[in-house]
Amino acid sequence: MTTASERAGAWHPGAWRDHPADQQPSWPDADARKRVEAQLSALPPLVFAGEARNLRAQLAEVAQGRAFLLQAGDCAESFDEFSADQIRDKLKVILQMAAVLTYAAGVPVVKVGRIAGQFAKPRSAPTETVGETELEVFRGHMVNDDAFDPEARRPDPERLITAYHQSASTLNLLRAFTTGGFADLTQVHAWNQQFVASSLEGRRYERIAGEIDRALRFMAACGIDLGAEAGLHQVDFWTSHEALILHYEEALTRRDSLTGNWVDGSAHMLWVGERTRRLDGAHLRFLSGILNPVGAKIGPEATVDDVLGICEALDPDRVPGRLTLITRLGAGRVESLLPPLIDAVAEAGHPVVWACDPMHGNTFNSSSGRKTRRFEDIWDELRGFFKVHREKGTWPGGVHVELTGDDVTECLGGAEEIFEGDLDQRYTTTCDPRLNARQALDLAYRITELLRDLPED
């Protein structure tokens, strides 16, 4: 695939610098930032062009209604909370959700993590005030620290190097888990975390795991060589993050030796956020020229012209699997705002993946001041998303959620309810509230019912 900008010879990794760049840190030392960029440019890419092409092929199956996208992970990764156990537990939740969706709904699942690079967050204001003290806002550990202290909040480009190395370590562990036996389907029982196993969701999951065991034993009894079926013993697990800090993304962009196209080596998939998707902006300009599959968050203020402009900028060649539109419209607005967007994109001939982010449009502050989300609002937006696609005869291609493998109390509700008074018990996120493993599994079961209700071709 070559983009229109590449055919014109106009695109290069630094082309974004000629466009307005929102949400970029005010680096206090430009020379230090340039030295870090040079260091990053000399380091190996974290992912490779062939992997990005393989993910695009899998997303093409989603775009054509033959698979389902599960994109999930942390709101923002942390330098402070980083261990093999945390990575494993997050992967467990995603594997559990994928197993539920695949087995119960009969849908192949493309598994993409918000992981190994999701260290920066866009913010609604450049500063934060506590009492009479005003400091630069926390922008994620890639940029500064969350401690409310002038030195901690000072943007430090050396953090880009730390983010790279932590991403590399995370990727190494993910690759070991997904190809070295942990993701083997015979280990399906081992994915059930201790704090989930005794819950209603965990017991439902164990029943599915038991059915998978019986199915595998039946196939073996029929003479099928299960050892030769690679898909039963390892999985493709892809990484993604918001392409927010453009100096970092540019520094990790490399030429694909096979095609000559540019590949962002920081992740398999990148997306542009609701706050940075302006049509004349630097973020769309950067994403327009890379080979990787890309996404765009679409909020309630997006017009039909906005969405068509994004499609033309990021998918001028109309390549299935290239572009995922991730809607975050809010539970009360999805059924009115989504239909004209679907109609316009279909009429323009863009074979996009439609995915639903049911979390960001449903965030509010609790009475105690904690940022939170209600599980039922998350569910209502997903239900509305599926309803619109069912009425339009289009494929509701995926879900994009923030979750953790930890037993947190950050989102309200779920099968085993979390109430406002419970939020302070285990509220550990550095930014937005996440589903815990029980809530994530509850959501997966509900999504299977929505998938079963879709008309068959």
C-alpha positions as CSV (number, residue, x, y, z in Angstrom):
1,M,0.0,0.0,0.0
2,T,1.3,3.5,-0.9
3,T,-0.5,6.5,0.4
4,A,-1.5,9.5,-1.8
5,S,1.1,11.6,-0.1
6,E,3.8,9.1,-0.7
7,R,2.9,8.8,-4.4
8,A,3.3,12.6,-4.6
9,G,6.7,12.3,-2.9
10,A,5.5,14.8,-0.2
11,W,5.5,12.7,3.0
12,H,8.4,12.0,5.3
13,P,8.4,11.2,9.0
14,G,8.9,14.9,10.0
15,A,6.2,16.2,7.6
16,W,3.9,16.8,10.6
17,R,6.2,19.6,11.8
18,D,4.7,21.9,9.2
19,H,1.2,21.5,10.7
20,P,-0.4,22.6,14.0
21,A,0.5,20.0,16.7
22,D,-2.0,19.9,19.6
23,Q,-1.3,18.3,23.0
24,Q,2.5,18.4,22.7
25,P,4.6,19.0,25.8
26,S,6.4,22.3,26.3
27,W,9.8,20.7,26.4
28,P,12.0,23.2,28.4
29,D,15.2,22.2,26.7
30,A,15.0,21.8,23.0
31,D,18.6,20.6,22.7
32,A,18.0,17.8,25.2
33,R,14.9,16.7,23.3
34,K,16.9,16.6,20.0
35,R,19.5,14.4,21.7
36,V,16.8,12.0,22.8
37,E,15.3,11.9,19.3
38,A,18.7,11.0,17.9
39,Q,19.1,8.2,20.5
40,L,15.6,6.8,19.7
41,S,16.3,7.0,15.9
42,A,19.4,4.8,16.4
43,L,17.5,2.2,18.5
44,P,15.9,-0.9,16.9
45,P,12.2,-0.6,16.1
46,L,9.9,-2.3,18.6
47,V,7.7,-3.9,15.9
48,F,8.3,-4.7,12.3
49,A,6.7,-4.0,8.9
50,G,5.7,-7.7,8.3
51,E,3.8,-7.7,11.6
52,A,2.0,-4.5,10.8
53,R,1.0,-6.0,7.4
54,N,-0.3,-9.1,9.1
55,L,-2.4,-7.1,11.5
56,R,-3.8,-5.1,8.6
57,A,-4.8,-8.4,6.9
58,Q,-6.6,-9.5,10.1
59,L,-8.4,-6.2,10.4
60,A,-9.5,-6.6,6.8
61,E,-11.3,-9.7,7.9
62,V,-13.0,-7.5,10.6
63,A,-13.9,-4.8,8.0
64,Q,-15.5,-7.5,5.9
65,G,-17.6,-8.9,8.7
66,R,-15.7,-12.1,9.2
67,A,-14.0,-11.3,12.6
68,F,-14.3,-9.1,15.6
69,L,-11.8,-6.7,17.1
70,L,-11.1,-6.7,20.8
71,Q,-8.8,-3.7,21.7
72,A,-8.2,-3.4,25.4
73,G,-5.8,-2.5,28.1
74,D,-4.7,0.3,30.4
75,C,-5.9,3.9,30.2
76,A,-2.3,4.9,30.7
77,E,0.7,2.7,31.5
78,S,2.8,3.5,34.4
79,F,6.5,3.6,35.1
80,D,5.8,2.9,38.8
81,E,3.5,-0.2,38.3
82,F,5.4,-2.4,36.0
83,S,5.9,-6.1,36.6
84,A,5.7,-9.5,34.9
85,D,2.7,-10.3,37.0
86,Q,0.8,-7.2,36.0
87,I,1.5,-7.8,32.3
88,R,0.5,-11.5,32.6
89,D,-2.8,-10.7,34.5
90,K,-3.8,-8.0,31.9
91,L,-3.1,-10.6,29.1
92,K,-5.2,-13.2,31.0
93,V,-8.2,-10.9,31.0
94,I,-7.9,-10.2,27.3
95,L,-7.4,-13.9,26.5
96,Q,-10.5,-14.8,28.7
97,M,-12.6,-12.2,26.9
98,A,-11.4,-13.5,23.5
99,A,-12.2,-17.1,24.5
100,V,-15.7,-16.2,25.6
101,L,-16.4,-14.3,22.4
102,T,-14.9,-16.9,20.1
103,Y,-16.5,-19.9,21.7
104,A,-19.9,-18.5,22.7
105,A,-20.5,-16.4,19.6
106,G,-18.4,-18.3,17.0
107,V,-16.4,-15.2,15.9
108,P,-12.7,-15.1,15.3
109,V,-11.2,-12.4,17.6
110,V,-8.4,-10.0,16.6
111,K,-6.6,-9.2,19.9
112,V,-5.0,-5.8,20.2
113,G,-3.7,-4.5,23.5
114,R,-3.5,-0.9,24.7
115,I,0.0,-1.8,25.9
116,A,3.7,-1.4,25.3
117,G,3.5,2.3,24.5
118,Q,0.4,3.8,26.0
119,F,2.3,6.2,28.3
120,A,0.9,9.6,27.2
121,K,-2.6,11.1,27.6
122,P,-4.2,14.2,26.1
123,R,-5.6,16.6,28.7
124,S,-8.4,19.1,28.7
125,A,-6.3,21.9,30.1
126,P,-2.5,22.6,30.1
127,T,-2.3,23.2,33.8
128,E,-3.7,21.9,37.1
129,T,-4.4,24.0,40.2
130,V,-4.5,22.7,43.8
131,G,-5.1,25.3,46.4
132,E,-3.2,28.3,45.2
133,T,-0.6,26.3,43.3
134,E,-0.8,26.0,39.5
135,L,1.5,23.5,37.8
136,E,1.7,21.9,34.4
137,V,-0.8,19.1,34.0
138,F,0.3,15.5,34.2
139,R,0.5,14.2,30.6
140,G,1.5,10.6,31.3
141,H,4.8,9.1,32.5
142,M,6.3,9.4,29.0
143,V,6.3,13.2,29.6
144,N,6.3,14.0,33.4
145,D,5.3,12.6,36.8
146,D,1.9,12.6,38.5
147,A,3.3,13.9,41.8
148,F,2.1,17.4,42.4
149,D,5.5,19.0,42.5
150,P,7.1,21.6,40.2
151,E,10.1,19.4,39.3
152,A,7.9,16.3,38.9
153,R,5.6,18.1,36.5
154,R,8.5,19.4,34.4
155,P,8.5,17.7,31.0
156,D,11.6,15.5,30.7
157,P,12.6,14.1,27.2
158,E,14.6,11.4,28.9
159,R,11.3,9.8,29.8
160,L,10.9,9.0,26.1
161,I,13.9,6.7,26.4
162,T,12.4,5.1,29.5
163,A,9.1,4.5,27.7
164,Y,10.9,2.8,24.8
165,H,12.8,0.4,27.1
166,Q,9.7,-0.4,29.2
167,S,7.8,-1.0,25.9
168,A,10.6,-3.3,24.7
169,S,10.5,-5.3,27.9
170,T,6.7,-5.6,27.8
171,L,6.8,-6.7,24.2
172,N,9.4,-9.4,25.0
173,L,7.2,-10.8,27.8
174,L,4.1,-10.7,25.7
175,R,5.8,-12.5,22.8
176,A,7.0,-15.2,25.3
177,F,3.5,-15.6,26.8
178,T,1.7,-15.8,23.5
179,T,4.1,-18.1,21.7
180,G,5.7,-20.1,24.5
181,G,2.8,-22.1,25.9
182,F,0.9,-19.7,28.2
183,A,-1.7,-18.8,25.5
184,D,-2.1,-22.5,24.6
185,L,-5.8,-23.3,24.5
186,T,-5.2,-26.3,26.8
187,Q,-4.3,-23.7,29.4
188,V,-7.7,-22.0,29.3
189,H,-8.4,-22.8,32.9
190,A,-5.2,-21.1,34.0
191,W,-6.3,-17.8,32.7
192,N,-8.9,-17.4,35.5
193,Q,-7.5,-15.1,38.1
194,Q,-7.9,-16.1,41.8
195,F,-10.1,-13.1,42.7
196,V,-12.3,-13.8,39.6
197,A,-12.6,-17.6,39.9
198,S,-15.1,-17.6,42.7
199,S,-17.3,-14.9,41.2
200,L,-20.4,-15.3,39.0
201,E,-18.3,-14.3,36.0
202,G,-15.5,-16.7,36.9
203,R,-17.9,-19.6,37.3
204,R,-19.5,-18.9,34.0
205,Y,-16.0,-18.8,32.4
206,E,-15.1,-22.1,34.0
207,R,-18.1,-23.7,32.3
208,I,-16.9,-22.4,28.9
209,A,-13.4,-23.6,29.7
210,G,-14.8,-27.0,30.5
211,E,-16.7,-27.1,27.2
212,I,-13.5,-26.1,25.3
213,D,-11.6,-29.0,27.0
214,R,-14.3,-31.5,26.0
215,A,-14.2,-30.2,22.4
216,L,-10.4,-30.6,22.3
217,R,-10.7,-34.2,23.6
218,F,-13.4,-35.0,21.1
219,M,-11.2,-33.7,18.2
220,A,-8.2,-35.7,19.5
221,A,-10.5,-38.8,19.8
222,C,-11.4,-38.3,16.1
223,G,-7.8,-38.6,15.1
224,I,-7.1,-34.9,14.6
225,D,-3.5,-34.0,15.4
226,L,-4.0,-31.2,17.8
227,G,-0.2,-30.7,18.2
228,A,0.0,-29.7,14.5
229,E,-2.6,-27.0,14.9
230,A,-0.5,-23.9,15.7
231,G,-3.7,-21.8,16.3
232,L,-4.5,-23.9,19.4
233,H,-1.1,-23.3,21.0
234,Q,-0.2,-19.7,20.3
235,V,-2.0,-16.5,19.5
236,D,-1.4,-13.3,17.6
237,F,-1.4,-10.5,20.1
238,W,-0.8,-7.0,18.7
239,T,0.2,-3.7,20.4
240,S,-1.4,-0.3,20.0
241,H,-1.3,3.2,21.5
242,E,-2.4,6.7,20.8
243,A,0.2,8.4,18.6
244,L,0.2,11.5,20.8
245,I,3.9,12.5,21.3
246,L,5.0,13.0,17.8
247,H,8.7,13.5,18.4
248,Y,8.7,9.9,19.8
249,E,6.7,8.5,16.9
250,E,8.8,10.2,14.2
251,A,12.0,8.9,15.8
252,L,10.8,5.3,15.7
253,T,9.6,5.4,12.1
254,R,11.6,3.3,9.6
255,R,11.6,2.3,5.9
256,D,10.1,-1.1,5.1
257,S,12.9,-2.9,3.2
258,L,10.4,-4.8,1.1
259,T,8.0,-2.0,0.0
260,G,10.0,1.2,0.7
261,N,7.0,2.5,2.7
262,W,7.4,4.0,6.1
263,V,6.5,2.0,9.2
264,D,6.0,3.4,12.7
265,G,8.1,0.9,14.8
266,S,6.6,1.9,18.1
267,A,3.5,-0.3,17.8
268,H,1.6,-2.5,15.4
269,M,-1.4,-0.1,15.3
270,L,-1.6,3.7,16.2
271,W,-4.7,5.9,16.6
272,V,-5.4,9.6,16.6
273,G,-7.5,10.9,19.5
274,E,-10.6,13.0,19.7
275,R,-8.6,16.0,20.8
276,T,-6.0,15.7,18.0
277,R,-7.9,14.6,15.0
278,R,-8.2,18.1,13.4
279,L,-8.0,17.8,9.6
280,D,-5.2,20.3,9.2
281,G,-3.3,19.0,12.2
282,A,0.0,17.3,12.7
283,H,-1.3,14.0,14.0
284,L,-3.4,13.2,10.9
285,R,-0.5,14.3,8.8
286,F,1.8,11.9,10.5
287,L,-0.5,8.9,10.5
288,S,-1.4,9.5,6.8
289,G,2.1,8.3,5.7
290,I,2.8,5.2,7.7
291,L,2.1,1.6,6.6
292,N,0.6,0.5,10.0
293,P,-3.1,0.1,10.4
294,V,-4.4,3.2,12.1
295,G,-7.5,4.3,14.0
296,A,-9.3,7.5,14.8
297,K,-11.5,8.3,17.8
298,I,-14.8,9.9,16.9
299,G,-16.6,11.9,19.6
300,P,-20.1,13.4,19.7
301,E,-18.9,16.7,18.2
302,A,-17.6,15.1,15.0
303,T,-19.6,16.0,11.9
304,V,-20.1,14.0,8.7
305,D,-17.5,16.2,7.0
306,D,-15.0,15.6,9.8
307,V,-15.3,11.9,9.5
308,L,-15.1,11.9,5.7
309,G,-12.1,14.1,5.9
310,I,-10.4,11.7,8.3
311,C,-11.2,8.8,6.0
312,E,-9.7,10.7,3.0
313,A,-6.6,11.6,5.0
314,L,-5.9,8.2,6.4
315,D,-7.4,5.8,3.8
316,P,-7.4,7.5,0.4
317,D,-6.8,4.1,-1.3
318,R,-9.8,2.5,0.5
319,V,-7.8,-0.5,1.7
320,P,-9.7,-2.9,4.0
321,G,-8.0,-3.1,7.4
322,R,-6.2,0.2,7.0
323,L,-8.6,2.4,9.0
324,T,-10.6,1.7,12.2
325,L,-13.2,4.3,13.3
326,I,-13.6,4.1,17.1
327,T,-16.7,5.9,18.1
328,R,-17.1,7.3,21.6
329,L,-20.5,9.0,21.4
330,G,-22.1,8.5,24.8
331,A,-24.8,6.1,25.9
332,G,-27.6,8.7,25.3
333,R,-26.4,9.8,21.9
334,V,-25.1,6.8,20.0
335,E,-28.4,5.9,18.4
336,S,-28.9,9.4,17.0
337,L,-25.3,10.3,16.0
338,L,-24.0,7.1,14.6
339,P,-26.4,6.4,11.7
340,P,-25.5,9.4,9.5
341,L,-21.8,8.7,10.0
342,I,-22.2,5.1,8.8
343,D,-24.3,6.2,5.8
344,A,-21.7,8.8,4.7
345,V,-18.7,6.5,5.1
346,A,-20.5,3.7,3.2
347,E,-21.5,6.0,0.4
348,A,-17.9,7.2,0.1
349,G,-16.7,3.7,-0.3
350,H,-14.4,3.5,2.7
351,P,-14.1,-0.2,4.0
352,V,-13.5,0.8,7.6
353,V,-13.7,-1.2,10.8
354,W,-16.3,0.3,13.0
355,A,-15.4,-0.1,16.7
356,C,-17.1,1.2,19.8
357,D,-15.3,2.8,22.7
358,P,-18.1,2.8,25.3
359,M,-16.1,4.3,28.1
360,H,-14.8,7.8,27.2
361,G,-18.2,9.2,26.4
362,N,-19.6,8.1,29.8
363,T,-17.1,9.5,32.3
364,F,-18.2,11.6,35.2
365,N,-17.0,12.7,38.7
366,S,-18.5,10.9,41.7
367,S,-19.8,12.8,44.8
368,S,-16.3,12.2,46.3
369,G,-14.6,13.7,43.3
370,R,-13.3,10.5,41.8
371,K,-13.5,10.2,38.0
372,T,-15.6,7.1,37.3
373,R,-17.9,5.3,34.8
374,R,-21.1,3.3,35.3
375,F,-21.0,-0.2,33.9
376,E,-24.6,0.1,32.7
377,D,-23.8,3.3,30.7
378,I,-20.9,1.4,29.1
379,W,-23.3,-1.5,28.3
380,D,-26.0,0.9,27.0
381,E,-23.6,2.5,24.5
382,L,-22.5,-0.9,23.3
383,R,-26.1,-2.0,22.9
384,G,-26.9,1.1,21.0
385,F,-23.9,0.7,18.8
386,F,-24.9,-2.9,17.9
387,K,-28.6,-1.8,17.4
388,V,-27.6,0.9,14.8
389,H,-25.4,-1.5,12.9
390,R,-28.1,-4.2,12.9
391,E,-30.6,-1.7,11.5
392,K,-28.1,-0.5,8.8
393,G,-27.1,-4.0,7.9
394,T,-23.4,-3.2,8.6
395,W,-20.9,-5.0,10.8
396,P,-20.3,-3.8,14.4
397,G,-16.6,-4.7,14.1
398,G,-15.2,-4.3,17.6
399,V,-15.0,-2.9,21.1
400,H,-12.3,-0.7,22.6
401,V,-12.1,-0.7,26.4
402,E,-9.9,0.3,29.2
403,L,-9.3,-2.6,31.7
404,T,-6.8,-4.0,34.1
405,G,-6.0,-7.5,35.6
406,D,-5.9,-5.9,39.0
407,D,-8.8,-6.1,41.5
408,V,-9.6,-2.4,41.3
409,T,-12.7,-0.4,42.2
410,E,-12.8,2.3,39.6
411,C,-16.0,1.7,37.6
412,L,-19.4,1.5,39.2
413,G,-21.7,-1.5,38.9
414,G,-21.2,-4.8,37.1
415,A,-22.6,-8.2,38.0
416,E,-21.0,-7.9,41.5
417,E,-21.7,-4.3,42.1
418,I,-19.2,-1.6,43.0
419,F,-20.9,1.4,44.7
420,E,-19.7,5.0,45.0
421,G,-18.6,4.2,48.6
422,D,-16.3,1.5,47.3
423,L,-14.3,3.6,44.9
424,D,-11.6,4.6,47.4
425,Q,-10.9,0.9,48.3
426,R,-8.6,0.1,45.3
427,Y,-8.6,3.2,43.0
428,T,-5.1,3.1,41.4
429,T,-5.4,4.4,37.9
430,T,-3.0,7.3,36.9
431,C,-5.7,8.8,34.7
432,D,-9.1,7.3,33.7
433,P,-11.1,4.5,35.5
434,R,-10.8,1.0,34.2
435,L,-12.9,-2.2,34.3
436,N,-11.6,-4.9,36.6
437,A,-11.4,-8.5,35.4
438,R,-14.9,-9.4,36.7
439,Q,-16.5,-6.4,34.9
440,A,-14.5,-7.1,31.7
441,L,-15.7,-10.7,31.7
442,D,-19.3,-9.6,32.4
443,L,-19.0,-7.3,29.4
444,A,-17.7,-10.1,27.2
445,Y,-20.7,-12.3,28.0
446,R,-23.1,-9.5,27.1
447,I,-21.3,-8.8,23.8
448,T,-21.7,-12.5,22.8
449,E,-25.5,-12.1,23.1
450,L,-25.3,-9.0,20.9
451,L,-23.3,-10.9,18.3
452,R,-25.7,-13.8,18.4
453,D,-28.6,-11.5,17.7
454,L,-27.0,-10.2,14.4
455,P,-28.6,-11.6,11.2
456,E,-26.6,-14.2,9.4
457,D,-25.4,-13.5,5.8
